[in-house]
Amino acid sequence: MTRSLSRRELLALGLILLTAATLRIVGAGYGLPYPLLNPDEANIVPRAWRIGHFQALDPGWYDYPSLLMYLVAPVQAFAASPSYGAARVVAVVLGLAGVAAAWWLGRRAYGPAAGLIAAAAVAVATVHVAYSRMAVTDVAVTLGISVALALALADRLEWAGLAMGLAASAKYPGVVVALPLLVAGWGQWRRLIAAGGIAVAVFVLTSPFVVIHFGAAWDDLARVQRLARAGWLGFENDDATPLAFAERLWDALGPFLLVAVAGLVVALVRRSRTDFVLVSFVLVYSLYLLPIEAHFDRYVLPLVPVLGVFGGLIRPLRPVAAVLLVVPLVWAVGDARELTRTDTRVHAAAWLDAHVPPQALLAADPATLPLAHRRIVRLELPGPGRPSDPRRNLAALHAAGVRWLLVSGAVTDRVLAARREYPVESAFYDALARRRPAYELQPGHGLAGPWVRVYRL
């Protein structure tokens, strides 16, 4: 599609971007100065801070490739300590770029109206809004995939290879865009080889230490994939993987998903070059998701822009699609409103500082507080197939010199919801429930987040 931009289209796109920015900025300061929106921020931002201060250009951690850390590093250069707020500014910018990329992809695929519907879908999709506030990799890889698909449809295969390299350097699964790139350039073998070479070169340039320390990186990647296939705490009672991820997509897009699926069916029947490229991505990415038992909502993010495009494919249904996007918009507004409250764990941090001596040994569950300035025993996160942490025992903690224990509903509630899988951990939390906490805080009355309890042993 090469139609020139009209004033009406630019105005509509501007309104969509303004809505997207508002949804993402509201709540971006949640939990600060702690990384309470997503624990992965604690893996990425401190390493970006060290890179920005030239203390260690090698992240030394390869669960994810390095591109996002390098993007966040410049804003960390001006901070005396790792700044999660500054990192989230980068996240919001990447999120807005993702909305624009969805518009470009839809416009290139099926025209201006489809572009605006795709942009609107990404702008209000709850999962995209949520992760656009977090300094984590998922929105960045989605942006790279959207750009690569748009360039492939425009027959700019070499540039699509560059975007593919950036997508894979944001998060390893970005490499799956290679299949739609192959479909788009079928028969143009020299250009495809060039595109592949560019993708590899860009990945090496933006995640060089993944290549230099390939063995360690492969071990980290294999471990992450093994854990994802085994499952994760909180998903034990989920439906089968296809249904679980379909539910995540519904939670992201609401009834708009039905129109998107109708567009996907039309594309499967019609089978134009554009249809083949976009459908091939949906199929290959869905196959990638099939073995995964850890049904995190962020895993469906790369599908959202393409489904947004399919939502604008059927011309008579475009007004219906636009109206149905009000549903995820309302959900996203509700999520943003919740994030304007103070997290319970921030209050807990203040209580600890006031009542627990700095030299006291403190045990804490994951997803509570970083507490880097304290002597801390961090308990392991339970999960399917993982051994029980022997320290999750009151007598053992006391014998080790632990005198304070910090727990929250973020782990406890999920363990107790799957008692059969976690008998040792459930017994530990049951024993705690029979004790009176030294401090307890529940969400509500202006507070958000999980309940928090501090016990004195």
C-alpha positions, -999 to 999 in steps of 0.1 A, spaced: 0 0 0 15 33 -11 -14 57 -5 -4 91 8 -14 102 43 -45 122 46 -50 148 73 -79 127 87 -56 97 90 -28 117 107 -53 132 131 -67 97 140 -32 83 145 -23 113 167 -53 106 189 -45 69 191 -9 77 201 -21 103 227 -44 77 242 -16 51 242 8 76 259 -18 85 286 -25 48 294 12 40 297 24 70 316 -3 67 342 11 40 366 46 40 352 58 53 386 42 24 405 63 10 434 93 33 428 121 32 438 116 -5 440 111 -28 409 76 -40 420 59 -39 386 80 -69 373 108 -88 390 127 -89 357 134 -52 360 158 -61 388 177 -83 364 179 -57 336 182 -22 352 212 -27 375 231 -43 347 222 -14 324 234 10 351 268 -7 353 270 -5 315 261 31 315 288 38 341 313 18 321 318 -6 350 310 -37 330 300 -37 293 294 -74 295 261 -80 313 274 -114 325 238 -127 323 223 -142 292 187 -153 301 180 -125 276 202 -110 249 216 -75 256 199 -50 234 174 -36 260 202 -32 285 222 -11 260 191 9 252 185 16 289 222 23 297 224 59 285 196 71 308 213 53 337 245 72 331 231 102 350 218 83 380 238 77 411 222 43 415 200 21 392 170 41 383 139 21 375 120 53 368 144 64 341 143 28 326 106 30 324 107 61 303 126 40 277 99 14 281 71 39 274 89 52 243 93 16 230 56 10 237 45 41 217 69 31 189 51 -3 189 18 14 184 32 33 154 48 1 141 14 -17 142 -2 12 123 26 9 96 22 -28 94 -16 -27 90 -14 1 65 11 -17 44 -9 -49 46 -45 -39 41 -47 -1 38 -51 30 60 -82 18 79 -66 -15 88 -35 5 100 -55 26 123 -74 -4 137 -42 -22 143 -27 8 160 -58 12 182 -57 -25 191 -21 -23 203 -27 11 220 -54 -4 243 -45 -41 245 -41 -46 283 -10 -67 280 8 -42 257 -2 -13 280 11 -31 311 45 -42 297 51 -8 281 55 5 317 81 -21 326 118 -21 317 116 -57 304 121 -72 269 87 -81 257 75 -48 241 109 -44 225 108 -78 207 72 -71 197 83 -38 181 111 -54 162 88 -82 149 62 -56 137 88 -36 119 104 -66 103 70 -78 90 61 -43 76 95 -42 58 90 -77 45 56 -67 31 72 -37 15 98 -60 -2 126 -44 17 141 -77 26 175 -65 37 160 -39 60 137 -66 73 167 -87 81 181 -58 101 149 -55 121 149 -93 127 184 -90 141 172 -63 165 141 -83 175 162 -114 183 187 -91 202 158 -79 223 146 -114 231 157 -147 215 122 -157 202 124 -127 178 142 -150 155 109 -167 145 102 -138 122 126 -155 99 98 -177 85 76 -149 73 106 -131 59 114 -163 39 78 -164 27 79 -127 16 111 -132 -3 105 -167 -17 126 -172 -48 148 -141 -42 176 -162 -27 204 -138 -29 185 -111 -11 173 -136 15 209 -147 21 219 -110 24 190 -104 48 200 -133 69 236 -121 70 225 -87 81 203 -101 108 233 -121 122 256 -91 120 231 -69 138 226 -95 165 263 -98 171 268 -60 172 240 -55 197 245 -86 219 282 -92 214 289 -110 246 261 -136 239 283 -147 210 317 -143 229 304 -164 258 282 -186 236 285 -216 259 273 -197 290 246 -180 269 234 -214 256 232 -228 291 211 -198 303 188 -200 273 184 -238 277 176 -233 314 150 -206 307 133 -228 280 134 -258 303 117 -239 331 91 -225 307 83 -260 295 80 -273 330 56 -246 341 57 -219 367 42 -211 401 6 -200 396 -3 -219 364 -8 -254 379 -45 -252 374 -46 -237 339 -63 -252 309 -42 -269 282 -16 -245 266 -36 -235 235 -66 -226 256 -45 -209 283 -29 -186 257 -62 -180 240 -75 -168 274 -45 -145 277 -53 -130 243 -89 -125 253 -77 -108 285 -56 -85 262 -81 -77 235 -116 -88 247 -143 -94 220 -121 -77 194 -103 -110 192 -133 -126 175 -131 -101 146 -94 -107 144 -99 -144 142 -125 -139 115 -99 -118 96 -73 -146 100 -98 -171 86 -104 -149 55 -66 -146 51 -62 -184 52 -89 -187 25 -78 -159 3 -41 -166 4 -25 -134 -11 12 -128 -6 4 -105 23 -19 -130 38 7 -157 35 33 -136 53 11 -126 82 -5 -160 86 29 -177 86 40 -156 115 9 -164 135 14 -201 128 51 -203 136 48 -182 168 18 -203 179 39 -235 174 67 -219 195 42 -214 223 28 -249 223 54 -266 245 53 -238 271 35 -246 304 44 -212 320 14 -193 306 26 -157 312 5 -131 295 36 -114 280 42 -145 258 13 -135 236 25 -100 230 41 -105 196 7 -118 183 -12 -86 193 -1 -63 164 -7 -90 138 -41 -98 152 -48 -61 153 -41 -60 115 -64 -90 109 -91 -71 129 -90 -45 101 -90 -69 72 -128 -74 67 -141 -40 55 -178 -44 67 -165 -54 102 -142 -25 107 -167 -3 125 -176 -33 147 -139 -38 155 -134 -2 164 -164 -3 188 -152 -35 204 -119 -20 213 -138 1 239 -138 -31 261 -100 -35 264 -97 3 267 -120 2 298 -99 -27 312 -67 -8 306 -81 23 323 -90 2 353 -55 -13 355 -40 22 353 -62 35 380 -50 6 403 -14 16 397 -20 51 410 -21 36 445 8 29 468 21 -6 468 18 -24 502 55 -34 500 66 2 499 49 7 533 65 -26 545 99 -13 536 94 18 557 82 -3 586 113 -26 583 136 4 584 119 17 615 116 -15 635 141 -41 623 178 -35 631 200 -32 600 223 -60 612 194 -84 619 193 -115 596 161 -114 576 146 -141 554 123 -131 526 102 -148 499 107 -137 463 85 -109 450 86 -91 483 113 -63 484 149 -61 470 164 -52 504 199 -50 490 211 -29 520 202 -57 545 215 -91 555 190 -113 538 183 -150 532 163 -150 499 141 -181 498 138 -199 464 107 -196 443 87 -228 443 78 -242 409 67 -274 391 95 -300 392 117 -278 414 131 -292 447 117 -277 479 139 -251 495 150 -267 528 152 -233 544 114 -229 542 112 -243 577 108 -223 608 132 -244 629 158 -243 602 155 -206 598 159 -200 635 189 -224 637 205 -204 609 202 -172 629 172 -157 611 151 -136 634 127 -119 610 107 -133 581 90 -113 553 63 -130 532 36 -118 509 6 -130 490 25 -129 457 40 -163 465 19 -176 495 -15 -174 478 -3 -191 447 13 -219 467 -18 -225 487 -39 -225 456 -19 -256 444 -14 -274 477 -12 -308 461 19 -298 441 36 -280 471 30 -299 503 62 -288 520 57 -251 512 20 -253 521 29 -267 555 54 -239 560 28 -212 553 2 -230 574 26 -229 603 31 -192 598 -7 -186 597 -9 -199 632 15 -172 644 7 -136 650 27 -113 627 47 -84 640 34 -64 611 6 -70 586 -8 -49 557 -36 -57 533 -44 -40 500 -73 -15 499 -80 20 512 -55 35 487 -31 6 487 -24 -19 459 -3 -50 456 -2 -82 476 -8 -85 514 25 -83 534 34 -99 567 65 -97 588 71 -123 615 96 -122 644 110 -157 649 
